Amino acid sequence: MKHTRAECDGCYETHGCNLCNLFVCSVCHGAEGSLTTDCPNVKMTAEQESDVYEGILDYREKRGWCFPDGEGESMGDTAVRAQSRTWWSR
């Protein structure tokens, strides 16, 4: 399942609120760096959100909760791809 962007209901902030400026999923409550590859379709626990942000956890629709392997779109997958490029460039 794809993440669903939470919509601001009309804030009065001069430069917009977090919902105006950041991508926050209205279902799992992941935001920016704590977004998994696919939405788990339930609110993430604080620990899950932290682990996703740290790059040690991801959620894939066909695999469930898993370790990032460079094939998804989570922070951990981005780090795996970056490490791979660094290793190959040596």
C-alpha positions in Angstrom: 0.0 0.0 0.0 1.3 3.5 -0.8 1.6 6.1 1.9 -1.3 8.6 2.1 -0.2 12.2 2.6 -1.8 13.8 5.7 -3.4 17.1 4.7 -3.4 20.3 6.6 -6.9 21.6 7.5 -5.9 25.2 7.0 -3.2 26.3 9.3 -2.4 29.9 10.0 1.4 29.5 10.3 3.4 32.1 8.3 5.5 29.5 6.6 3.1 26.6 6.9 3.0 23.8 9.5 4.7 20.4 9.4 1.8 19.0 7.4 2.2 21.7 4.8 6.0 21.4 4.5 6.7 17.7 5.1 5.3 14.4 3.9 3.5 12.8 6.8 1.5 9.6 6.2 -2.0 9.8 7.7 -2.1 6.0 8.2 1.3 4.9 9.7 2.3 8.4 10.9 5.8 8.0 9.3 7.3 11.3 8.2 10.1 12.0 5.8 13.1 9.9 7.0 10.9 7.5 8.9 8.8 6.5 5.9 9.0 2.9 5.0 9.1 1.6 1.4 5.4 0.6 1.6 2.8 1.7 4.2 2.3 -1.0 6.9 -1.4 0.1 7.1 -1.2 0.6 10.8 0.3 3.3 13.0 4.0 2.5 13.7 5.2 2.3 17.2 7.8 4.9 18.3 10.4 2.1 18.3 9.6 1.1 14.7 9.6 4.7 13.5 13.0 5.2 15.2 14.4 2.0 13.7 13.2 3.0 10.2 14.8 6.5 10.6 18.1 4.9 11.8 18.0 2.7 8.7 17.8 -0.7 10.4 14.1 -1.5 9.6 11.8 -1.3 6.6 8.3 -2.5 5.7 7.6 -4.0 2.3 4.1 -5.0 1.2 5.2 -8.5 0.1 7.7 -9.1 2.9 6.4 -7.4 5.9 8.9 -5.9 8.4 12.4 -6.5 7.1 16.0 -5.3 7.1 16.8 -2.7 4.3 18.7 -4.3 1.4 19.0 -1.5 -1.1 16.0 -2.4 -3.2 13.4 -0.3 -1.4 12.9 3.4 -0.7 13.4 3.7 3.0 16.3 5.5 4.7 18.1 2.2 5.3 17.8 1.3 1.6 19.3 4.6 0.6 22.2 4.0 3.0 22.8 0.5 1.6 22.9 1.9 -2.0 25.3 4.7 -0.9 27.6 2.3 0.8 27.6 0.1 -2.3 28.5 3.0 -4.5 31.3 4.0 -2.1 32.6 0.4 -2.0 32.7 0.1 -5.8 34.4 3.5 -6.2 37.5 2.5 -4.2 
